[in-house]
Amino acid sequence: MATKRKKIFKKIGLVAKTHGTNASAVVRRLARWIDSRRAQTCILEENTARFIGSKKPGVSREDLVRRTDLVVVVGGDGTLLSMARVAAARSTSLLGINLGSLGFLTAVPLSQQRRSLEAVFNGRYTIDQRMMLTARLSRRGRRLQELALLNDIVINKSALARIIDLKIRVDGQAITTYKADGLILSTPTGSTAYSMSAGGPIVYPNLQAIVITPICPHTLTNRPLVLPDTSRVEVRLETPDEDVYLTLDGQIGIPLQRGDVLTVRRARGWLHLIQPEGSSTFFEVLRRKLKWGGDR
């Protein structure tokens, strides 16, 4: 059986974390190195172009994913999450280079950036297809917001230590009303984020599932649920007069009102996450990040 030839990426987008870091020189050298190659062309995101003082103007993130076939993200998992929502809509592949400690999504350490990119540019890589979720917020029957996300959806209260009531339906079937500090709905990719901290399961990232994890539930028998990715989950806020917020991927916050309905289902698009040959596996990252120790 013939082996399918892997795509050779030619137009490379570059996005960097531009706040809280002094990595402009690192990013500038990386951009020059990509441009110096005959087979690749580097296109900068507009904030990144300003960050490194480029004479060549950058483009918006939306234009970047339209004009490139691979976007290299230099930063942390948060930077990659913000790009994932844009890239998935165009099926543009992402590769993450971590400026600090190894991340779950930005799995290439800074010290291996060129070696990893050489491998990718020469077709030595695999593609992880990660499912995403679509979150639709409705108020009195009117749609307020609809966004795709990679990690998780969180509903929780603000400063006051009061329990909120969240009524859950799955595929039209009533499940329960959680009395809790909040609720997390996550993808397998997001299962290692807030959901894990709240006692949710770690789900292998290539699986297709939706994880529901209550935050400090009043009833201890309310445990996390793992649902098939075909499920349609509805969450209705039943609690009045509380400061309750909906947060998407930890980056977009929306205040909620009593009666608001959140509908969550699998998004149509996938995130294509590039893994260079020789990069850390999911279990290697788990051992490092969670300090599980080495093989015995």
Number of C-alpha atoms within 10 A of each C-alpha: 3 4 5 6 7 13 13 15 18 17 19 24 29 27 25 27 22 18 9 6 11 12 17 18 12 13 21 16 12 17 21 12 14 22 16 12 11 8 12 16 18 22 23 25 23 19 18 22 24 16 19 19 13 14 8 11 14 20 18 12 21 14 14 25 25 16 16 20 20 25 30 22 23 29 24 22 20 17 19 26 20 17 21 24 19 20 26 25 17 16 17 22 25 29 25 28 27 27 23 13 14 19 21 22 23 29 23 27 19 19 11 13 15 14 14 23 21 15 15 21 18 13 16 17 19 15 15 16 16 20 26 30 25 17 23 17 22 18 15 10 10 10 13 12 12 14 14 23 27 27 26 26 26 22 25 21 21 12 9 8 8 12 18 24 19 25 18 19 17 16 11 11 11 11 12 12 17 24 22 20 21 22 27 24 26 31 30 25 23 25 26 21 18 21 27 16 11 15 15 23 18 16 20 15 19 13 15 19 23 29 24 23 26 26 25 18 18 14 10 7 7 17 15 19 13 18 15 12 18 12 15 17 22 22 22 20 21 17 17 13 7 16 16 22 18 20 17 20 21 16 9 12 13 14 13 22 18 17 18 19 24 23 18 24 18 23 18 12 19 23 24 21 22 23 25 22 16 12 17 16 11 13 11 14 17 17 13 14 14 10 9 11 11 8 5 3
